[in-house]
């Protein structure tokens, strides 16, 4: 037996804690029955892929003893409760090897049964081709696109530290009911994807001792030997990132020996690390002990075939004629982990109860966050901005950039909503993503003259790592009770698209603050001026793209985003000042219509000012709503009753009932013109058969924004002219 390392027993309540979260769940054991269970799981992996006719058996076969150590000996988890707050988190970044996770959930009795393995990769099953969050109990995050799991795990680790800081900051490390670790299995492919380099660099910088990654170094990918494209020293790279790195080589003797005790010892050492994330570089042979296909690309992503499957079963002592055979005694042994978990959970519940008694206010916060409730004074926290609008349209209003308004909203929310936190990808001053006076989330030794803070701080600094930032806010949103946002320029959302898409697939309530939203950013030129980004982001199902027209729409946009928890949102904000419209006066509607995605900002009137059926409807978003307002003024003066619709979020508008949609965009024969400083793709749905789009179908240029809008025809005059043309047809 190998004893786990000792840890501090101090606690925030002044008593003694037996939680010992810096130790594995139990001492090392790998009995003959354990080995039989592991071999059973290997065979089940091969049987499941064979029955499906496709899949990835090789890694699941060779990593069965690795995952077994994690789930049986190292991690704290409760097979009866996949959402237990005290659990360690497991992330299978190598999501193609979904069976690696499914088999452990089956073995532990955590919601999967034999028939679920038999239904692998089939319609309606609990065992899809890649693990899916919200679909299968025990899956912490959807994985499959390589690198996303490991990068998001950094967000899980961020979240654990921040939440502990809110709830139990003074407890000795490893003694709090809010201490846990995040364990990751990653593949060669994960380590090749750039997003993991970004995220791992930041994890080392942040000294995330709660993160442990097992790198399955089997040197095989779909194109067979990885040496064709991947030959760097991964261990040295991670040491340079500031990680604690260990190597476990199961080929070191010349023969393949699965030294599970050496792996366990490495995991115990990793778990005891207080201030460094850990990488365990585990040298394995993919598909071992499959007699003919081990250590080849052939076993990575396809079934073994009848002959090879029979050979594997024979090597492991199973009947080649039997399929999905599981010994009842072996399964009962595997599921005894439930009893061990229940015993530990009782200890955890005792510690948790003691914490509640000693931390009444923090317990109230925890209860509110667990229930998903907003703060009592949430609605009152949002600022209302003063009118700054030139009703004569002579250019007299100064206005306010919506990015500036967003910054003011965040600072107003800071004392009200402690679960909200975030930062920027090195653009804090441009994105206005810093809450006034809030400390940085950063090791104390990394403070600078500009940014002060500590490990439990609130202001995130992602550095110039947009892709990793997207994954990290996904991880924070899934791995905790917190709400996280990150900021960058809209043009760089292209770097984040894989993370945004998988967040939308999961329904993760991550928040993206994208500023410098159009050619309106001006002199930086076409490399920084988004043209197609709005349309391409709107094409992602489940993502709400929100482009407010003025400061008060920004307040309502933030309020609505924070009230929703069913998917990510991108808040798209201007660099340049925009007028702040009068609300509930001069014919302007209140900004509360923002929450419905589109609303009537100004209605059509006759000469007496009485509302009438519109003959023209002008629809705008963001900085172009002011152009629709000015065009309406021109058309109304010509006797054309004209309605202006502000449409900050087409996704929110699409979610409204048909009667509301018809009240905003009636099918009354009126012509419709949309105006947006981006490509017109997608707008025909809203402008209809008697419609036109004022848009930008090419890249921009380096000049001030006034010149660009004028030269490219994104003007009130162009909007009015388009309406006249439609009316004259």
Residue pairs with C-beta under 8 A, 6 or more apart in sequence:
1 27
1 28
1 29
2 27
2 28
2 261
2 264
2 265
2 268
3 27
4 20
4 23
4 24
4 27
4 268
4 271
4 272
5 22
5 23
5 268
5 269
5 272
6 23
7 20
7 21
7 22
7 23
7 173
7 174
7 175
7 272
8 172
8 173
8 174
8 175
9 16
9 17
9 18
9 172
9 175
10 16
10 17
10 171
10 172
10 175
11 17
11 171
11 172
11 175
11 176
11 351
11 354
12 168
12 169
12 170
12 171
12 175
12 176
12 355
12 358
12 359
13 354
13 355
13 357
13 358
14 358
15 354
17 171
17 172
17 174
17 175
17 176
17 351
18 347
18 351
19 174
19 175
19 176
19 177
19 179
19 347
19 348
19 351
20 174
20 175
21 76
21 174
21 175
21 176
21 179
21 180
21 181
22 173
22 174
22 271
22 272
22 274
23 174
23 268
23 271
23 272
24 73
24 74
24 264
24 267
24 268
24 271
25 73
25 74
25 75
25 76
25 340
25 344
26 73
26 340
27 73
28 73
28 260
28 261
28 264
28 265
29 73
30 65
30 69
30 260
30 261
33 329
33 330
33 333
34 68
34 72
34 333
36 327
36 330
37 68
37 107
37 330
37 331
37 333
37 334
38 64
38 65
38 68
39 64
39 316
39 317
39 318
40 318
40 325
40 326
40 327
40 330
41 60
41 64
41 68
41 103
41 104
41 106
41 107
42 60
42 61
42 64
42 312
42 316
43 312
43 313
43 316
43 318
43 325
44 99
44 103
44 106
44 117
44 324
44 326
45 57
45 60
45 61
45 64
45 99
45 103
46 57
46 61
46 290
46 303
46 304
46 309
46 312
46 313
47 117
47 309
47 323
47 324
48 55
48 57
48 99
48 117
48 118
48 120
48 127
48 324
49 55
49 56
49 57
49 99
49 120
49 302
49 303
49 304
50 57
50 303
50 304
50 305
50 306
50 309
50 323
51 118
51 120
51 323
52 120
52 121
52 122
52 303
53 303
54 121
54 302
54 303
55 99
55 120
55 121
55 129
55 301
55 302
55 303
56 96
56 97
56 98
56 99
56 300
56 301
57 99
57 287
57 299
57 303
57 304
58 97
58 220
58 286
58 287
58 290
58 293
58 294
58 299
58 300
58 301
59 94
59 96
59 97
59 100
59 187
59 216
59 218
59 286
59 287
59 300
60 97
60 98
60 99
60 100
60 103
61 286
61 287
61 288
61 290
61 299
61 312
62 216
62 218
62 284
62 285
62 286
62 287
62 288
62 294
63 97
63 100
63 185
63 216
63 284
64 100
64 103
65 258
65 260
65 263
66 185
66 214
66 216
66 260
66 263
66 282
66 284
67 100
67 101
67 103
67 104
67 185
68 104
68 107
68 260
69 260
69 263
69 264
69 267
70 90
70 104
70 183
70 214
70 267
71 77
71 90
71 104
71 107
71 108
71 337
72 108
72 334
72 337
73 264
74 88
74 183
74 264
74 267
74 268
74 271
75 87
75 88
75 90
75 181
75 183
76 86
76 87
76 88
76 180
76 341
76 344
76 348
77 84
77 87
77 88
77 90
77 108
77 110
77 341
78 84
78 86
78 87
78 338
78 341
78 342
78 345
79 105
79 108
79 109
79 110
79 111
79 335
79 337
79 338
79 341
80 109
80 110
80 338
80 341
80 342
82 110
82 111
82 137
82 138
84 345
85 177
85 178
85 352
85 370
86 177
86 180
86 345
86 348
86 352
87 180
88 180
88 181
88 182
88 183
89 140
89 153
89 156
89 180
89 181
89 182
89 183
89 479
90 101
90 140
90 182
90 183
90 184
90 185
91 140
91 141
91 143
91 149
91 150
91 152
91 153
91 156
91 182
91 183
91 184
91 185
92 98
92 100
92 101
92 131
92 143
92 149
92 184
92 185
93 143
93 146
93 147
93 148
93 149
93 150
93 153
93 184
93 185
93 186
93 187
93 190
94 100
94 143
94 146
94 149
94 185
94 186
94 187
94 189
94 190
94 216
95 130
95 131
95 142
95 143
95 144
95 145
95 146
95 149
96 129
96 130
96 144
96 187
96 301
97 185
97 187
98 127
98 128
98 129
98 130
98 131
99 117
99 120
99 127
100 185
101 131
101 138
101 139
102 112
102 116
102 117
102 120
102 127
102 131
102 136
103 117
104 110
105 111
105 112
105 136
105 137
105 138
106 112
106 113
106 114
106 116
106 117
107 331
107 334
107 335
108 334
108 335
108 337
108 338
109 334
109 335
109 337
109 338
110 137
110 138
111 126
111 136
111 137
111 138
112 126
112 127
112 136
112 138
114 324
114 326
116 125
116 126
116 127
117 127
117 324
118 324
119 125
119 126
119 127
120 127
120 129
121 127
121 128
121 129
126 135
126 136
127 136
128 135
128 136
129 144
130 142
130 143
130 144
131 139
131 141
131 142
131 143
131 144
132 139
132 142
132 506
133 139
133 140
133 141
133 142
133 478
133 506
134 506
134 507
140 156
140 478
140 479
141 149
141 152
141 156
141 474
141 475
141 478
141 479
141 506
142 502
142 505
142 506
143 149
145 498
145 502
146 187
146 189
146 190
146 192
146 193
147 189
147 190
147 192
147 193
147 194
147 195
147 196
147 471
148 195
148 471
148 474
148 498
148 499
148 502
149 184
149 186
149 190
150 184
150 186
150 190
150 196
150 199
150 200
150 213
151 195
151 196
151 198
151 199
151 467
151 468
151 471
151 472
151 475
151 499
152 471
152 472
152 474
152 475
152 478
152 499
153 182
153 184
153 199
153 211
153 213
153 475
154 199
154 200
154 202
154 203
154 206
154 208
154 211
154 468
154 471
154 472
154 475
155 471
155 472
155 473
155 474
155 475
155 476
155 477
155 478
155 479
155 484
156 182
156 211
156 475
156 476
156 478
156 479
156 480
157 182
157 203
157 206
157 208
157 210
157 211
157 277
157 475
157 479
158 206
158 208
158 441
158 460
158 472
158 475
158 476
159 475
159 476
159 479
159 480
159 482
159 484
160 178
160 179
160 180
160 182
160 210
160 479
160 480
161 208
161 210
161 441
161 455
161 456
162 421
162 441
162 456
162 458
162 476
162 480
162 482
163 178
163 480
163 481
163 482
164 171
164 176
164 178
164 179
164 456
165 455
165 456
165 457
166 362
166 365
166 418
166 419
166 456
167 176
167 178
167 355
167 359
167 362
167 365
167 366
168 176
168 177
168 178
168 355
168 359
168 362
169 456
171 179
173 179
173 209
173 274
175 351
176 351
176 355
177 348
177 351
177 352
177 355
179 210
180 210
181 210
181 211
181 212
181 271
182 210
182 211
182 212
182 479
183 212
183 213
183 214
184 211
184 212
184 213
184 214
185 213
185 214
185 216
186 196
186 213
186 214
186 215
186 216
187 215
187 216
187 218
187 221
188 216
188 217
188 218
188 219
188 220
188 221
188 226
188 230
189 221
190 196
190 215
191 215
191 230
191 234
192 229
192 230
194 467
195 467
195 468
195 471
195 498
195 499
197 237
198 465
198 467
198 468
199 465
199 468
199 471
199 472
200 238
200 241
200 243
200 277
201 241
201 463
201 465
202 462
202 463
202 465
202 468
202 472
203 211
203 241
203 243
203 277
204 238
204 241
204 242
204 243
204 276
204 277
205 241
205 242
205 443
205 446
205 463
206 441
206 442
206 443
207 242
207 275
207 276
207 277
207 443
207 455
208 276
208 277
209 273
209 274
209 275
209 276
209 277
209 278
210 277
211 277
211 278
212 267
212 270
212 271
212 277
212 278
212 280
213 277
213 278
213 279
213 280
214 267
214 280
214 282
215 234
215 279
215 280
215 281
215 282
216 282
216 284
217 234
217 281
217 282
217 283
217 284
218 283
218 284
218 285
218 286
218 295
219 225
219 226
219 227
220 226
220 286
220 295
220 296
220 297
220 300
221 230
221 297
221 300
222 297
222 300
222 301
223 229
223 297
224 296
224 297
225 297
234 279
234 281
235 245
235 247
235 279
235 281
238 245
238 279
239 245
242 276
242 277
243 276
243 277
243 278
243 279
244 269
244 270
244 273
244 276
244 277
244 278
244 279
245 278
245 279
245 281
246 266
246 269
246 270
246 278
246 279
246 280
246 281
247 280
247 281
247 283
248 259
248 262
248 263
248 266
248 280
248 281
248 282
248 283
249 283
250 256
250 257
250 258
250 259
250 282
250 283
250 284
250 285
251 283
251 285
252 283
256 285
256 288
256 289
258 288
263 280
263 282
266 280
267 280
269 278
270 278
270 280
271 278
275 443
285 294
285 295
286 294
286 295
286 296
286 299
286 300
287 293
287 294
287 295
287 296
287 299
287 300
288 294
288 295
289 312
289 315
289 316
290 299
290 304
290 308
290 311
290 312
290 315
291 308
291 311
291 312
291 315
292 307
292 308
292 311
293 299
293 304
293 308
303 309
304 312
309 320
310 320
313 319
313 320
313 322
314 320
318 325
319 325
355 363
356 363
365 418
366 481
368 375
369 419
369 481
369 482
370 481
372 565
374 417
374 562
374 563
375 381
375 416
375 417
377 416
378 416
378 417
378 559
378 562
379 559
381 412
381 413
381 416
381 417
382 409
382 412
382 413
382 555
382 556
382 558
382 559
383 408
383 409
383 412
383 555
384 552
384 555
385 400
385 405
385 408
385 550
385 551
385 552
385 555
385 580
386 580
387 580
387 581
387 582
387 583
388 397
388 398
388 399
388 400
388 579
388 580
389 397
389 399
389 579
389 580
389 581
389 582
390 396
390 397
390 579
391 586
393 630
393 633
393 716
397 579
397 580
398 577
399 550
399 577
399 578
399 579
399 580
400 550
400 551
400 577
400 578
400 580
401 573
401 574
401 575
401 576
401 577
401 578
402 548
402 550
402 551
402 553
402 554
402 573
402 574
402 578
402 622
402 623
403 430
403 431
403 432
403 515
403 516
403 573
403 574
403 575
404 432
404 551
405 548
405 550
405 551
405 554
405 555
405 573
406 432
406 433
406 513
406 554
406 558
406 571
406 573
407 432
407 433
407 434
408 551
409 554
409 555
409 558
410 420
410 432
410 433
410 434
410 435
410 558
411 435
411 436
411 437
413 420
413 435
413 558
413 562
414 420
414 435
414 436
414 437
414 438
414 458
417 483
417 562
419 481
419 482
419 483
420 482
420 483
420 484
420 485
420 562
421 438
421 441
421 458
421 459
421 460
421 482
421 483
421 484
421 485
422 433
422 459
422 460
422 473
422 484
422 485
422 486
422 487
422 511
422 513
423 433
423 434
423 441
423 459
423 460
423 461
423 462
423 486
423 487
424 430
424 431
424 433
424 434
424 460
424 461
424 462
424 486
424 487
424 488
424 513
425 462
425 463
425 464
425 465
425 466
425 469
425 486
425 487
425 488
425 492
426 461
426 462
426 463
426 464
427 433
427 487
427 488
427 489
427 515
428 434
428 459
428 461
428 487
430 489
430 515
430 516
430 575
431 487
431 488
431 489
431 513
431 515
432 487
432 515
432 573
433 485
433 486
433 487
433 513
434 459
435 458
435 459
438 457
438 458
438 459
439 452
439 453
439 454
439 457
439 458
439 459
440 447
440 451
440 452
440 453
440 454
440 457
440 458
440 459
440 460
440 461
441 453
441 455
441 456
441 457
441 458
441 459
441 460
441 461
442 451
442 453
442 454
442 455
442 457
442 461
443 454
443 455
444 453
444 454
444 455
447 453
447 454
451 459
451 461
453 459
460 484
460 486
462 468
462 469
462 472
462 486
466 488
466 492
466 493
466 495
466 496
467 495
467 496
467 498
467 499
469 486
469 488
469 496
470 486
470 495
470 496
470 498
470 499
470 500
470 503
470 510
470 512
471 499
472 484
472 486
473 484
473 485
473 486
473 503
473 510
473 511
473 512
474 499
474 502
474 503
474 506
474 508
474 510
476 482
476 484
476 510
477 483
477 484
477 503
477 508
477 509
477 510
478 506
478 508
483 509
483 511
483 562
484 510
484 511
485 510
485 511
485 512
485 513
486 510
486 511
486 512
486 513
487 512
487 513
487 514
487 515
488 495
488 496
488 512
488 513
488 514
488 515
489 514
489 515
489 516
489 521
489 528
489 530
490 514
490 515
490 516
490 517
490 518
490 530
490 533
490 534
490 572
491 516
491 527
491 528
491 529
491 530
491 533
493 500
493 512
493 514
493 530
493 533
493 537
493 570
494 533
496 512
497 536
497 540
500 512
500 537
500 540
500 543
500 568
500 570
501 540
503 510
503 543
503 567
503 568
504 540
504 541
504 542
504 543
504 567
504 568
505 542
507 542
507 566
507 567
508 567
508 568
509 564
509 565
509 566
509 567
509 568
509 569
510 568
510 569
511 561
511 568
511 569
511 570
511 571
512 568
512 569
512 570
512 571
513 571
513 573
514 570
514 571
514 572
514 573
515 572
515 573
515 574
515 575
516 524
516 528
516 530
516 574
516 575
517 530
517 534
517 547
517 572
517 573
517 574
517 575
517 622
517 623
518 529
518 530
518 574
518 622
518 623
518 677
518 678
518 696
519 529
519 531
519 677
519 696
519 700
519 705
519 708
519 709
519 712
519 714
520 574
520 575
520 576
520 623
520 677
520 705
520 708
520 709
521 528
521 529
521 575
521 576
521 705
522 575
522 576
522 702
522 703
522 704
522 705
522 708
523 702
523 703
523 704
524 702
525 700
525 701
525 702
526 699
526 700
526 701
526 702
529 699
529 700
530 678
531 678
531 679
531 696
531 698
531 699
531 700
532 678
532 679
532 681
533 678
534 545
534 547
534 572
534 621
534 676
534 678
534 679
535 678
535 679
535 681
535 682
537 543
537 545
537 570
538 545
538 650
538 651
538 682
539 682
542 567
542 568
543 567
543 568
543 569
543 570
543 651
544 561
544 564
544 567
544 568
544 569
544 570
544 649
544 651
544 652
545 569
545 570
545 572
545 649
545 650
545 651
546 557
546 560
546 561
546 569
546 570
546 571
546 572
546 648
546 649
546 652
547 572
547 573
547 621
547 622
547 648
547 649
548 554
548 556
548 557
548 571
548 572
548 573
548 594
548 622
548 648
549 578
549 581
549 601
549 620
549 621
549 622
549 623
549 625
549 626
549 646
549 648
550 578
550 579
550 580
550 581
550 591
550 625
551 578
551 580
552 580
552 581
552 583
552 591
553 591
553 594
553 646
553 648
554 571
554 573
555 591
556 591
556 592
556 594
556 595
557 571
557 594
557 648
557 649
558 571
559 595
560 594
560 595
560 652
561 569
561 571
572 622
574 622
574 623
575 705
576 623
576 705
578 622
578 623
578 626
579 626
581 588
581 601
581 629
582 588
583 589
583 590
583 591
584 590
587 602
587 603
587 605
587 609
588 601
588 602
589 599
589 600
589 601
589 602
593 599
593 600
593 601
593 646
594 646
594 648
594 649
595 652
596 652
596 653
596 656
596 660
597 647
597 648
597 649
597 650
597 651
597 652
597 653
597 654
597 655
597 656
598 619
598 645
598 646
598 647
598 648
598 649
598 650
598 652
598 653
598 664
598 665
599 645
599 646
599 664
600 643
600 644
600 645
600 663
600 664
601 625
601 629
601 644
601 645
601 646
602 629
602 632
602 643
602 644
603 611
603 614
603 643
604 611
604 612
604 613
604 614
604 615
604 616
604 636
604 641
604 642
604 643
605 611
605 612
605 636
605 641
606 612
606 641
607 639
612 641
613 641
613 666
613 668
613 670
614 641
614 642
614 643
614 666
614 668
614 670
615 640
615 641
615 642
615 670
615 671
615 727
616 635
616 640
616 641
616 642
616 643
616 670
616 671
616 672
616 673
616 723
616 726
616 727
617 642
617 643
617 644
617 645
617 665
617 670
617 671
617 672
617 673
618 628
618 631
618 632
618 642
618 643
618 644
618 645
618 672
618 673
618 674
618 675
618 719
618 723
619 628
619 644
619 645
619 647
619 665
619 672
619 673
619 674
619 675
619 683
619 686
619 687
620 626
620 627
620 628
620 644
620 645
620 646
620 647
620 674
620 675
620 676
621 646
621 647
621 648
621 676
622 648
622 676
622 677
623 677
624 675
624 676
624 677
624 694
624 714
625 644
625 646
627 675
627 694
627 714
627 715
627 716
627 719
628 644
628 645
628 673
628 675
628 716
628 719
629 644
629 716
630 716
630 719
631 642
631 673
631 675
631 716
631 717
631 719
631 720
631 723
632 642
632 643
632 644
634 716
634 717
634 720
635 642
635 720
635 723
635 724
636 642
640 723
640 724
640 727
642 723
643 670
645 664
645 665
647 653
647 686
650 682
650 686
653 661
653 664
654 661
665 672
665 686
665 688
667 688
669 690
670 690
671 690
671 691
671 692
671 723
671 726
671 727
672 686
672 687
672 688
672 690
672 691
672 692
673 687
673 691
673 692
673 693
673 694
673 719
673 722
673 723
673 726
674 680
674 683
674 686
674 687
674 691
674 692
674 693
674 694
674 695
675 693
675 694
675 695
675 714
675 718
675 719
676 683
676 693
676 694
676 695
677 695
677 696
677 709
677 714
678 695
678 696
679 695
679 696
679 697
680 693
680 695
680 697
683 691
683 693
683 695
684 691
684 693
687 693
690 726
691 726
692 722
692 723
692 725
692 726
694 713
694 714
694 718
694 719
694 722
695 714
696 712
696 714
700 708
700 712
701 708
701 711
703 711
708 714
709 715
